[in-house]
């Protein structure tokens, strides 16, 4: 999965010329740099679920891929 995400981020930053890619995930997941907690962000399976917003900035991605 990491290899696929790398290609997706490369496409987003290089081809689409994005400056920022965000991911909304449950706090148990790992990945991008956490920026903030969205409490009770959505309702799923009979309960409210928190999400953490993660982001990766283009310049940081470029540093990682050098």
Rosetta blueprint (number, residue, H / E / L):
1 X L
2 X H
3 X H
4 X H
5 X H
6 X H
7 X H
8 X H
9 X H
10 X H
11 X H
12 X H
13 X H
14 X H
15 X H
16 X L
17 X L
18 X L
19 X L
20 X E
21 X E
22 X E
23 X E
24 X E
25 X E
26 X L
27 X L
28 X L
29 X L
30 X L
31 X L
32 X L
33 X E
34 X E
35 X E
36 X E
37 X E
38 X E
39 X E
40 X E
41 X E
42 X E
43 X E
44 X E
45 X L
46 X L
47 X E
48 X E
49 X E
50 X E
51 X E
52 X E
53 X E
54 X E
55 X E
56 X E
57 X E
58 X H
59 X H
60 X H
61 X H
62 X H
63 X H
64 X H
65 X L
66 X L
